Amino acid sequence: MMKSRQTALVLGGTRRTGSLVAKRLVERGLGARTASRHGGDVLFDWDAPTTHPGALAGVDRVYLVTPVMRVTYAGQVAGFLDLAEAAGVRHVTYLSTYGGDQAPPEVDIRAVEADLAGRGAITHSILRPAWVMQNFSDAHLPVVDWVITVPTGGGAEAFVDATDIAAVAVETLVDPDAHAGARYAPTGPEALTFAEVADIIASVIGRPVTHHDIDRDVWIDGAVAAGFVPADYAVMLRWLTGAIISGNGSRPNDDIEKVTGRPPTTFHDFARRSADAWLSLAAG
Ligand SMILES: NC(=O)c1ccc[n+]([C@@H]2O[C@H](COP(=O)([O-])OP(=O)(O)OC[C@H]3O[C@@H](n4cnc5c(N)ncnc54)[C@H](OP(=O)(O)O)[C@@H]3O)[C@@H](O)[C@H]2O)c1
């Protein structure tokens, strides 16, 4: 299988996991075509189906990042997968979310997982990562005035490095047959409370950082009111934070080591690597 054209279309190819997936695929001798609305190898817009055929031409596998900051996209993804199948794609690795098989019905994660499972001509692998460490060093869960504001009820999460998610994805894309039907839940090596995360960041940058455990509704309403997320995305935020608040945040497992042969990155190591992102706050 797949001896002639080993080229992957990497959706979300310009950002966190996709850019790393593309780089590593090339290092492993495959072709990788990054796709996004801005700055990828090829223009790809979920909302502009005319961009899909060109992106799929000549590829035999896909790293699937579904539309971000949305909950309704199963129809768009199904249409794209139909096209992919017809264009000769034979494997899809889907970037889902931790606990994706229990996502609320309003969120199309389960629908996309089920769609993939029902396709005869395409094998698939599903990655369900924990909350990503990089959330703290970019605009997702930013450190503002040296405070991280997230509703958690003191709960913990086994934060995972995007680099490790990408490493797992690459293995599935390099050898689809070995990972056909696999479900991996990449996590970091330890479950940490957000107060512990704040302490680690503080120790790395040498100044106090704290966690503000805000009321969940206030936090979600504020995010919608500020335009950080659309109103219908509130259900996703409620689900994600609810898992942590109820003590059901992700727990460490050995999926990353099992698939890549290397242990997952610790939050300490991620924080040391990312210190400049937080130190620039002090400078700016
Ligand atoms: N953050 C977490 O903790 C976490 C945890 C588990 C799973 N996830 C999942 O990870 C996925 C995001 O992956 P990521 O973190 O690697 O990417 P990311 O850094 O969030 O970047 C999103 C990528 O998608 C592209 N994109 C956005 N809107 C698009 C559109 N309408 N059409 C085509 N491309 C579009 C962006 O490029 P352009 O803007 O240029 O198009 C960018 O390349 C989401 O599905 C999220 O649910 C996140």
The ligand as a Gaussian input file, in Angstrom:
#p B3LYP/6-31G(d) Opt

LIG

0 1
 N       -5.708000      23.814000      22.511000
 C       -5.848000      22.643000      23.106000
 O       -5.585000      22.496000      24.301000
 C       -6.355000      21.461000      22.310000
 C       -6.402000      20.222000      22.921000
 C       -6.870000      19.120000      22.184000
 C       -7.292000      19.299000      20.876000
 N       -7.237000      20.543000      20.317000
 C       -7.712000      20.703000      18.933000
 O       -6.651000      21.096000      18.108000
 C       -7.193000      21.709000      16.932000
 C       -6.342000      22.904000      16.553000
 O       -5.089000      22.414000      16.123000
 P       -3.727000      23.212000      16.325000
 O       -3.642000      23.639000      17.777000
 O       -2.618000      22.438000      15.738000
 O       -3.973000      24.493000      15.397000
 P       -4.015000      26.030000      15.805000
 O       -2.690000      26.462000      16.315000
 O       -5.252000      26.265000      16.608000
 O       -4.207000      26.711000      14.377000
 C       -5.353000      26.516000      13.581000
 C       -4.917000      26.194000      12.151000
 O       -6.097000      26.021000      11.356000
 C       -6.097000      26.971000      10.271000
 N       -7.482000      27.402000      10.073000
 C       -8.258000      28.127000      10.924000
 N       -9.459000      28.358000      10.384000
 C       -9.438000      27.771000       9.149000
 C      -10.387000      27.678000       8.077000
 N      -11.600000      28.246000       8.160000
 N      -10.042000      26.999000       6.983000
 C       -8.826000      26.425000       6.870000
 N       -7.892000      26.482000       7.840000
 C       -8.185000      27.149000       8.959000
 C       -5.183000      28.098000      10.751000
 O       -4.587000      28.804000       9.672000
 P       -5.322000      30.078000       8.987000
 O       -5.881000      30.924000      10.112000
 O       -4.245000      30.734000       8.198000
 O       -6.371000      29.496000       8.110000
 C       -4.115000      27.299000      11.503000
 O       -3.167000      26.767000      10.613000
 C       -8.645000      22.079000      17.284000
 O       -9.522000      21.203000      16.599000
 C       -8.726000      21.830000      18.774000
 O      -10.009000      21.415000      19.180000
 C       -6.764000      21.618000      20.995000

